[in-house]
Amino acid sequence: MKEEEGKVVEASNEKTSEEKVEETTKKPDEVTAKTATNKVAIALSAIALVLGGCGLYFGISAYQKTGTPITFLGGGTDGNSANFTEGSIADIADKVSKSVVSIVTSTKTTNFFGQSTDSAAAGTGIIVTADGYILTNKHVINGANKVTVILDDGTTYEDVEVVATDPLNDIAFLKIKDVSDLEAAKLGDSKTINVGQQVIAIGNALGEYQNTVTAGIISGIGRSVTASDGSGYNAETLSDMIQTDAAINSGNSGGPLVNAAGEVIGVNTATSTSAENMGFAIPISSVKGMLNQLIETGKAKRAYLGVYSSEITSEAAKAYNLPVTSGAYLYSPSSYSAIVKDSPAAKAGLKDKDIITKVNGVVIGSSGSLANLISEYKPGDTVQLTVIRDGKEIAVNVTLEGYSDK
């Protein structure tokens, strides 16, 4: 399978059945047709700081570097149940801002006449380890020949590498060399977020105002929207997004969406061009698998299952006469099997028309799609899927493998 460079997130809908080897969360054709006209136009929230008449250009770079272990939050009090109190927004913003960085990229392009021009763009990143790993959006750094990171206190690092990118999501990882004492953010659990929950967004708004803070609530979860760059081209579908009315402005891309406990629950990614008070963030849980592997081995591949799946809704359940109204239906509308040949799913014995309802006990639906929940794990991890087959519930253990776009 080959992934086209410059795309934003999930494998595009133009791919044929032969090419696509990752689980999807597309609704069945009958259901999708009803909602296609309701998609909102979204703009990626990176800003081009024009130096030579050029805007932001996309591309992919990948390098590898070892890191040190990190501990994710879990097993304790769920920070998503916390609420802001008087003065707490300022306190939390002050603390988290130490882990938020400005990212400035430089891109060199050559025109038809052989003339070279330079352009710069700005975005935001999140420090995720003390020894210099930075999480950001892929579209912030795509096409850059130089990446500079500026800390909250003004310290500047110019020798910054792009060490990994997610082939199916708008996520990239950077590495600052030879550091050991950076302030790492606490990563929360996006699987337990709630609509109406209070949040703040922090980022390098407009590429000029480092660590601007905006407050709001989570307006929706599991959103699918159509995103494009500022030119209106390179449209792509983003799935499982967190919708918020906390203002996400140009330059906020890659910054954190934070709960009232000061935990990062999302990566700010897009803002609406046609509606006010509508921004979107990638759930933080979906990046943990790659981040864990990167820290442990210095390399990062996205874990994949290898199925074609349709999101089950009440409409889909009725259309396909399914016994549940949420989960992932292993179904391919073409003549090809929903189970990719030689994939982890095939090796584990998953079958066409299986219904997956849980991943390691976590319910598919409100906690995230199948693809989102799988991406919390690393290649080599074994997960237990709760499956409904022929009306009976069974458990299927699957050892995940690394996704390859070749």
C-alpha positions as CSV (number, residue, x, y, z in Angstrom):
1,M,0.0,0.0,0.0
2,K,1.3,3.4,-0.8
3,E,0.2,6.5,1.1
4,E,0.2,9.8,-0.8
5,E,2.4,12.5,0.7
6,G,1.0,15.8,1.8
7,K,-2.3,14.3,3.0
8,V,-3.6,15.2,6.4
9,V,-5.0,12.1,8.0
10,E,-6.6,8.7,7.5
11,A,-6.1,6.8,4.2
12,S,-8.1,8.7,1.6
13,N,-11.4,7.5,0.3
14,E,-10.0,7.4,-3.3
15,K,-7.9,4.4,-2.5
16,T,-9.1,1.1,-4.0
17,S,-9.8,-2.0,-1.9
18,E,-6.6,-3.6,-3.0
19,E,-4.5,-0.6,-1.8
20,K,-6.1,0.1,1.6
21,V,-4.9,-2.0,4.5
22,E,-6.0,-0.2,7.6
23,E,-9.3,-0.3,9.5
24,T,-11.6,2.6,8.7
25,T,-14.6,4.1,10.4
26,K,-16.7,4.8,7.3
27,K,-20.4,4.5,7.6
28,P,-22.2,2.1,5.1
29,D,-23.0,3.7,1.7
30,E,-26.7,4.0,2.4
31,V,-26.0,6.0,5.6
32,T,-23.1,8.0,4.3
33,A,-25.1,9.4,1.4
34,K,-27.5,11.0,3.8
35,T,-24.8,12.9,5.7
36,A,-22.4,13.8,3.0
37,T,-23.9,17.2,2.5
38,N,-23.7,18.0,6.2
39,K,-19.9,18.0,6.4
40,V,-18.3,21.2,7.6
41,A,-15.4,22.8,5.7
42,I,-12.5,23.0,8.0
43,A,-9.1,24.7,7.6
44,L,-5.9,23.4,9.1
45,S,-4.8,25.9,11.7
46,A,-1.2,26.5,10.6
47,I,-0.3,30.0,9.4
48,A,2.2,30.9,6.7
49,L,4.6,33.7,7.7
50,V,5.5,34.7,4.1
51,L,9.2,35.7,3.6
52,G,9.5,35.2,-0.1
53,G,6.0,35.1,-1.5
54,C,5.4,31.4,-0.7
55,G,2.9,29.8,1.6
56,L,3.0,26.6,3.6
57,Y,4.0,23.5,1.6
58,F,3.5,19.9,2.6
59,G,5.9,16.9,2.6
60,I,7.1,14.1,4.9
61,S,10.5,13.6,6.5
62,A,11.3,10.8,8.9
63,Y,14.4,10.3,11.1
64,Q,14.9,8.2,14.2
65,K,16.5,8.8,17.6
66,T,16.3,6.9,20.9
67,G,14.6,8.4,24.0
68,T,13.8,7.6,27.6
69,P,10.6,6.1,29.2
70,I,7.6,8.2,30.0
71,T,4.7,7.4,32.4
72,F,1.2,8.1,31.2
73,L,-1.6,9.0,33.5
74,G,-3.9,6.1,34.3
75,G,-5.3,4.0,37.1
76,G,-6.1,6.9,39.3
77,T,-8.6,9.7,39.5
78,D,-10.0,10.6,36.1
79,G,-9.0,14.2,35.4
80,N,-12.0,14.5,33.0
81,S,-14.3,14.7,35.9
82,A,-12.7,17.8,37.3
83,N,-14.1,21.3,36.8
84,F,-12.3,24.7,36.8
85,T,-12.7,26.8,39.9
86,E,-12.1,30.5,40.4
87,G,-8.5,31.3,39.4
88,S,-7.7,27.7,38.3
89,I,-7.6,28.4,34.6
90,A,-4.8,30.9,35.1
91,D,-2.9,28.4,37.4
92,I,-3.3,25.5,35.0
93,A,-2.5,27.6,31.9
94,D,0.7,28.8,33.6
95,K,1.8,25.3,34.5
96,V,1.0,23.7,31.2
97,S,2.5,26.5,29.2
98,K,5.9,25.4,30.3
99,S,5.3,22.3,28.2
100,V,4.1,24.2,25.1
101,V,6.5,25.3,22.4
102,S,6.4,27.4,19.3
103,I,7.5,25.7,16.1
104,V,8.9,27.7,13.2
105,T,9.6,26.0,9.9
106,S,11.6,27.1,6.9
107,T,10.8,25.9,3.4
108,K,12.8,26.4,0.2
109,T,11.1,26.1,-3.1
110,T,12.2,26.6,-6.7
111,N,9.9,28.1,-9.4
112,F,9.6,27.3,-13.1
113,F,12.4,29.7,-13.9
114,G,14.8,28.1,-11.4
115,Q,14.5,30.9,-8.8
116,S,14.6,29.8,-5.2
117,T,12.4,31.4,-2.6
118,D,12.2,30.9,1.2
119,S,9.0,30.8,3.2
120,A,8.4,30.3,6.9
121,A,5.4,28.9,8.9
122,A,4.6,28.8,12.5
123,G,2.7,26.2,14.7
124,T,2.7,24.8,18.2
125,G,4.0,21.7,19.9
126,I,3.8,19.8,23.2
127,I,6.8,18.6,25.1
128,V,6.1,14.9,26.0
129,T,9.4,13.8,27.5
130,A,12.1,15.6,29.5
131,D,14.8,14.6,27.0
132,G,13.2,16.5,24.1
133,Y,10.4,14.6,22.3
134,I,7.9,17.1,20.9
135,L,4.4,16.2,19.7
136,T,2.8,18.3,17.0
137,N,0.7,18.1,13.8
138,K,2.2,16.7,10.7
139,H,0.9,19.6,8.6
140,V,2.9,22.0,10.7
141,I,6.3,20.5,9.6
142,N,5.5,18.9,6.2
143,G,7.9,20.1,3.5
144,A,10.2,21.9,6.0
145,N,13.9,21.8,5.4
146,K,14.5,23.4,8.8
147,V,12.6,23.2,12.1
148,T,13.2,25.5,15.0
149,V,11.6,25.1,18.5
150,I,11.2,27.9,20.9
151,L,10.4,27.2,24.6
152,D,8.0,29.2,26.7
153,D,10.9,31.0,28.3
154,G,12.4,32.0,24.9
155,T,15.1,29.4,24.8
156,T,15.6,28.5,21.1
157,Y,16.7,25.2,19.6
158,E,17.5,25.1,15.9
159,D,18.9,21.5,15.6
160,V,15.5,19.8,15.7
161,E,14.8,16.5,13.9
162,V,11.5,15.1,12.6
163,V,11.8,11.6,14.0
164,A,8.4,10.1,13.1
165,T,5.1,10.8,11.4
166,D,1.8,8.9,11.6
167,P,0.9,7.8,8.1
168,L,-2.8,7.8,8.9
169,N,-3.2,10.8,11.1
170,D,-2.1,14.4,11.3
171,I,0.6,13.7,13.9
172,A,4.3,14.1,13.9
173,F,7.1,13.7,16.5
174,L,10.1,16.0,16.8
175,K,13.3,15.6,18.9
176,I,15.5,18.3,20.4
177,K,19.0,16.9,20.8
178,D,21.1,16.8,24.0
179,V,18.5,18.0,26.5
180,S,17.4,16.3,29.7
181,D,15.4,18.8,31.8
182,L,12.5,19.9,29.8
183,E,9.0,20.3,31.4
184,A,6.9,17.4,30.0
185,A,3.2,17.7,29.8
186,K,0.9,15.2,31.6
187,L,-1.1,13.2,29.0
188,G,-4.6,12.4,30.1
189,D,-7.2,9.9,28.8
190,S,-9.3,11.1,25.9
191,K,-11.5,7.9,26.0
192,T,-13.4,9.2,29.1
193,I,-14.0,12.8,27.9
194,N,-17.6,14.1,28.0
195,V,-19.6,16.6,26.0
196,G,-19.9,19.8,28.1
197,Q,-16.6,19.2,29.9
198,Q,-14.6,22.3,30.4
199,V,-11.3,22.7,28.5
200,I,-8.6,25.2,27.6
201,A,-6.6,25.4,24.4
202,I,-3.0,26.7,24.4
203,G,-1.1,27.6,21.3
204,N,1.0,30.0,19.3
205,A,-2.0,31.9,17.9
206,L,-1.5,33.6,14.5
207,G,2.1,32.5,14.6
208,E,2.9,35.6,16.7
209,Y,1.4,35.3,20.1
210,Q,3.2,32.6,22.0
211,N,1.0,30.5,24.3
212,T,-2.3,32.3,23.9
213,V,-5.0,30.6,26.2
214,T,-8.6,30.2,25.3
215,A,-11.3,28.5,27.3
216,G,-14.5,26.6,26.5
217,I,-16.2,23.3,26.6
218,I,-16.1,20.0,24.6
219,S,-19.0,20.5,22.2
220,G,-18.9,17.1,20.6
221,I,-16.9,13.9,20.3
222,G,-16.3,11.4,17.5
223,R,-16.7,14.1,14.9
224,S,-15.8,13.5,11.2
225,V,-15.0,16.6,9.2
226,T,-13.5,17.5,5.9
227,A,-10.2,19.5,6.3
228,S,-8.1,21.3,3.8
229,D,-5.2,23.7,3.8
230,G,-5.6,27.5,3.4
231,S,-5.7,27.2,-0.4
232,G,-8.8,25.0,-0.2
233,Y,-6.9,22.1,-1.8
234,N,-5.6,18.9,-0.3
235,A,-9.0,18.1,1.3
236,E,-9.0,15.2,3.6
237,T,-11.3,13.5,6.1
238,L,-10.4,13.7,9.8
239,S,-12.2,11.2,12.0
240,D,-12.8,10.8,15.7
241,M,-12.2,14.5,16.3
242,I,-12.9,16.3,19.5
243,Q,-15.1,19.4,18.8
244,T,-14.6,22.4,21.1
245,D,-15.8,26.0,21.3
246,A,-12.5,27.1,22.8
247,A,-11.0,29.3,20.1
248,I,-8.4,27.5,18.0
249,N,-6.7,30.1,15.8
250,S,-4.2,29.9,13.0
251,G,-0.9,28.9,14.5
252,N,-2.5,26.8,17.3
253,S,-1.9,23.6,15.3
254,G,-0.2,21.1,17.5
255,G,-1.0,22.8,20.8
256,P,-2.7,21.0,23.6
257,L,-6.4,20.8,24.5
258,V,-6.3,20.6,28.3
259,N,-8.8,19.4,30.9
260,A,-9.4,21.0,34.3
261,A,-6.9,18.7,35.9
262,G,-4.1,20.1,33.7
263,E,-3.9,17.0,31.5
264,V,-3.6,17.0,27.7
265,I,-6.6,15.3,26.2
266,G,-6.2,16.5,22.6
267,V,-3.9,18.0,19.9
268,N,-5.4,21.1,18.4
269,T,-5.6,20.6,14.6
270,A,-8.3,22.4,12.7
271,T,-10.7,25.3,12.9
272,S,-13.9,25.9,10.9
273,T,-13.9,28.5,8.1
274,S,-17.7,28.5,7.9
275,A,-18.9,28.5,11.5
276,E,-17.9,30.4,14.6
277,N,-16.8,28.7,17.8
278,M,-15.9,25.5,16.2
279,G,-12.5,23.9,16.5
280,F,-11.2,20.4,16.4
281,A,-8.5,18.3,18.2
282,I,-7.1,14.8,17.8
283,P,-7.7,12.6,20.8
284,I,-4.5,12.2,22.8
285,S,-5.0,8.5,23.4
286,S,-4.7,7.8,19.6
287,V,-1.0,8.9,19.7
288,K,0.1,7.0,22.7
289,G,1.0,3.8,20.9
290,M,3.5,5.4,18.5
291,L,4.9,7.6,21.3
292,N,5.5,4.6,23.6
293,Q,7.3,2.8,20.9
294,L,9.3,5.8,19.9
295,I,10.5,6.3,23.5
296,E,11.3,2.6,24.0
297,T,13.1,1.9,20.7
298,G,13.8,5.1,18.9
299,K,11.5,4.0,16.1
300,A,7.7,4.4,15.7
301,K,5.2,2.6,13.5
302,R,1.5,2.8,13.9
303,A,-0.1,-0.4,15.1
304,Y,-2.7,-1.8,12.8
305,L,-5.3,-4.5,12.8
306,G,-6.0,-5.0,9.0
307,V,-9.8,-4.8,8.5
308,Y,-12.3,-2.7,6.6
309,S,-14.9,-1.7,9.2
310,S,-18.0,0.4,9.1
311,E,-19.1,2.4,12.1
312,I,-22.3,1.0,13.5
313,T,-25.0,3.6,14.2
314,S,-28.7,3.1,14.8
315,E,-29.3,3.7,11.1
316,A,-26.6,1.2,10.1
317,A,-27.9,-1.3,12.5
318,K,-31.4,-1.1,11.0
319,A,-30.1,-1.1,7.4
320,Y,-28.0,-4.2,8.0
321,N,-30.2,-5.9,10.6
322,L,-27.4,-5.8,13.2
323,P,-28.0,-6.8,16.9
324,V,-26.2,-3.7,18.3
325,T,-26.2,0.0,17.7
326,S,-22.5,0.7,18.3
327,G,-19.3,-1.0,17.4
328,A,-17.4,-1.8,14.2
329,Y,-19.0,-4.0,11.5
330,L,-16.4,-5.9,9.4
331,Y,-17.9,-5.3,6.1
332,S,-16.6,-4.4,2.6
333,P,-19.1,-3.1,0.0
334,S,-16.8,-4.5,-2.8
335,S,-16.2,-8.1,-3.7
336,Y,-13.1,-8.1,-1.6
337,S,-13.0,-9.5,1.9
338,A,-13.2,-7.1,4.9
339,I,-10.2,-9.0,6.4
340,V,-6.9,-8.0,4.8
341,K,-4.9,-11.0,3.6
342,D,-2.0,-11.9,6.0
343,S,-2.9,-9.1,8.4
344,P,-3.1,-9.5,12.2
345,A,-6.9,-9.8,11.9
346,A,-6.5,-12.6,9.4
347,K,-4.0,-14.4,11.5
348,A,-6.3,-14.1,14.5
349,G,-9.2,-15.6,12.6
350,L,-11.5,-12.6,12.3
351,K,-14.2,-13.1,9.7
352,D,-16.4,-11.0,7.3
353,K,-19.5,-9.7,9.1
354,D,-18.0,-10.0,12.5
355,I,-19.0,-7.2,14.9
356,I,-16.3,-5.8,17.2
357,T,-17.8,-4.1,20.2
358,K,-14.8,-3.7,22.6
359,V,-11.0,-3.4,22.5
360,N,-9.5,-4.7,25.8
361,G,-12.8,-4.1,27.5
362,V,-13.2,-0.5,26.2
363,V,-16.5,0.0,24.3
364,I,-16.2,1.1,20.7
365,G,-18.3,4.2,20.1
366,S,-18.3,6.9,22.8
367,S,-14.8,6.0,23.8
368,G,-13.5,6.1,20.2
369,S,-13.6,4.2,17.0
370,L,-11.9,0.9,16.4
371,A,-9.0,2.6,14.6
372,N,-8.6,5.1,17.4
373,L,-8.6,2.5,20.2
374,I,-6.2,0.3,18.3
375,S,-3.8,3.2,17.8
376,E,-3.3,3.4,21.6
377,Y,-1.2,0.2,21.4
378,K,2.2,-0.6,19.9
379,P,3.1,-3.2,17.2
380,G,3.7,-6.4,19.1
381,D,1.0,-5.7,21.7
382,T,-1.7,-8.3,22.0
383,V,-5.3,-7.0,22.5
384,Q,-8.5,-8.8,23.2
385,L,-11.4,-8.0,21.0
386,T,-15.0,-8.7,22.0
387,V,-16.7,-10.0,18.9
388,I,-20.3,-10.9,18.0
389,R,-20.3,-13.7,15.5
390,D,-23.5,-15.5,14.4
391,G,-25.3,-13.9,17.3
392,K,-22.8,-15.1,19.9
393,E,-20.2,-13.1,21.8
394,I,-16.7,-14.4,21.7
395,A,-13.2,-13.1,22.6
396,V,-10.5,-13.0,20.0
397,N,-6.9,-12.2,20.8
398,V,-4.9,-10.3,18.2
399,T,-1.2,-9.5,18.1
400,L,-0.9,-6.1,16.4
401,E,1.7,-5.4,13.7
402,G,3.3,-2.2,12.4
403,Y,1.5,-0.4,9.6
404,S,3.5,0.0,6.4
405,D,2.6,2.3,3.5
406,K,4.8,0.4,1.0
